[in-house]
């Protein structure tokens, strides 16, 4: 399966990704909404160590 991130890097999508999208896209119509709750993991303060 192709790398879905390629188009976001300004590169054309891989043929495998285009085929995957062609075969499965109709299953995601309408495409699901993604909601995020809370602080993103990469900006969250590190958890306190238990000890």
JONORQUI-V327852 format. One record per residue. SS is DSSP state (a for helix, b for strand, c for the rest). PHI is phi in whole degrees, 0 to 359 (999 if undefined). Layout:
# JONORQUI-V327852
ss=[SS	SS]
phi=[PHI	PHI]
This chain:
# JONORQUI-V327852
ss=[c	c	c	c	c	a	a	a	a	c	c	c	c	c	a	a	a	a	a	a	a	a	a	a	a	a	a	a	c	c	c	c	c	c	c	c	c	c	c	c	a	a	a	c	c	c	c	c	c	c	c]
phi=[999	287	272	296	281	307	300	285	265	82	259	292	293	289	303	296	294	299	293	301	297	299	284	248	304	294	288	251	245	282	295	295	280	249	245	243	242	85	281	303	301	289	252	287	295	297	290	292	286	272	196]
